[in-house]
Structures are given as structure tokens and as C-alpha cells.
Amino acid sequence: MPDNQNIEISTAKFQEKKVIIHTMPKRFIGSRIVVQGHKGVGIFILAIGALLMIGALAALYFFILKPQSESAPLITQSVEETVETENNSVLAPSIAVEDEETAVGEEDDNTADESDVVPPLDIKEININDIATSTDVATNTEEIADNNPSSSIKVPATDSDGDGLSDLEEVLLDCNISNSDSDGDGYSDHDELMKLYNPAGAGKLIVNPNIEKYTNNNYKYSLYYPNTWLKTNVDGENSILFQAGNSQYVQIIVQENTAGKNLDDWYLSLMGASEIAGNQRLYKAGWSGIKNLDNQIVYLSNLNMEAVFTISYNTGMDNTLIYTAIFNMMIESLALVN
């Protein structure tokens, strides 16, 4: 055998002797390694997670779901109260009810008598279109005459104290419906109103919180009217409507007297009449006036006869004369302004 081969064999045997082989002790072979404490930690983590999940669900219910469910009865209650309020209010005659079954409903055994209910006076939502559904609104003096036939039978409104003001007029002016002299100054409520004094207290009528002054800058005139009434321009500044809350209204139309007629001739030509009765004459400082036969239309002109002011009181579909005193007060307050 060659020497080199012998040397390689000797070297391999020497290196083989230096190799150390490590083996697992027999007592550990086939046994499971158990790490103590990990199982308890896992259970603890799961418990914490479950508690957090329960807390989140509870918060979701109490702060989100429950408030929404509780708000529903409140909304329902609000709607019910609104409906009940509307059903208990008194409707203006100009408001048409198409379906009586839906408007009236079931009657309550404790329903108040209708005679004890005072209709609301401040209804400013009604406009000119609402009036047109119940009566024709005039745009000139000829139409006013046609809309107020003298043959119509009108019934005076209730006047509990007999002072010349209807109960609704007294309520409108803050007067006492059971006392003809509400402020106790020795003058009746009606007399004070016609003299443009406050029937509910001291001072002029304009200090009454329910009365307001209207000024027409185009035709240079002013007058008093209840400030709870809706004021509407029907046909520009020459036709103004003052509407109460029950389809009744007072209208003022100004028509220029281009023909230069005196008031008598103007009235006779308009009405097709042949004479004017003495009780139709109206005397007012600085003005001459003529009333129609039922006292619901007054034609006024200043001394220069530049224009004719037609003031009419229309009761609409109602034949009750509720605002006769207010109408006459408005005529009395009419004045020219510079």
C-alpha cells in the first residue's frame, strides 16, 4: 500500500475519534413538554375580551338604540297635541272643508258650547286668493256696488252690553263686553271710538295697542285700522284690502275724478239713481260723503273733487255685521296727508 494512502487512513481514524455524538436521554423520549401557566393566561385573555364585548354592546344599546326608541313616543305625542290644538280651534268661514268626516271626527262628551268660543282675530295667513274663493273682491267702484246689493239681509252681531260695539269688536279693542264704558271715564265705548279716542283707556285711539295707522303715499291719505287684520294691495296703491280673520273685510278704492263731476252727479251716474235721500248724506270735516242704502259703502271726496274714495264693508259669505263700528271708525279716521 502506498505511503500516502496509509497517511489518509490514519488521519481519518484520528478525526473519527474526535467526533462527539449527543443523544437525548432515554427518560425524555416519548414524553410531552408542558409549559406551566400558559393555559391560565389564555383563559384570562378570553375573559377580558368577553367583558369588553359585553361593555361595547351595552354602550351601543344605551347611547344609540335606546334614545331613538324613546324619541318616537315624544314625536307622536307632539303630533297628537298639534292635531288636537287644530281640531279645537275655530275655523274661519272662508276656509272650505272638502271632507267633513276628516275635519270633524268623533265628538267628545265634554265638548264646550260653540257660543262660548270666541273666533280668533289674528289670522294673517289668509291671502287674497282665500277671499276670492268665498266672495268676489272688487277692483273698482262699479264692482263694489255689484258685490254689495242693498237687498241682502244682514244680521247685527251680538252686542252684550248694548253700546253699539259687537262683542268681537270689543275683544279686538281690549274692551269689556259686559260694560258699555270699559275705562269708566263717563263716555261709552262706541262714542269714544267714533271720536277716535281709546275706549279701553286714556288717550287718543292710536295709543290703543290694537290700532295702527296706514298711510298711502301715492294718493296722500291715511286712516286707522286693526293691526291684527291683513293688509293687501289688490290692484296697486289705488285698491287696499283690510281683511279680518273670518273672510270679512274693508276695502278702499281711490278713483281719480277725471271728468270733474261733483259727488252727487258722480254717485247718480254710478248707481243709475235719480235722487239721493237725506239719510244718505255723510258730513265729515273737509269732506263730502254719500252712503249707499245699507250703509256698507261710503263715497267720499275732498272739497277739490280731485278723486273719489270708495270705502266698503263686505261680510263675505257671512251675513252677520260684526265690524260695523270698526268700519265707521275707519271712515272717520280718513285724512289727507301732505
Buried (B, 14 or more C-beta within 10 A) or exposed (E): EEEEEEEEEEEEEEEEEEEEEEEEEEEEEEEEEEEEEEEEEEEEEEEEEEEEEEEEEEEEEEEEEEEEEEEEEEEEEEEEEEEEEEEEEEBBBBBEEEEEEEEEEEEEEEEEEEEEEEBEBBBEEBEBEBBEEBBEBBBBBEBBBEBBEEEEEBEEBEBBBEBBBBBBBBBBBBBBBEBBBBBEEEBBBBBBBBEBBBBBBEEEBEEBEBBBEBEBEEBBBBBBBBBBBBEBEBEEEBBBBBBBBBBBBBBBBBBEBEEEBEBEEBBBEBBEEEEBEEEBEBEEEEBBBBBBBBBBBBBBBBEEBBBBBBBBBBBBEBEBBBBBBBBBBBBBBBBBEE
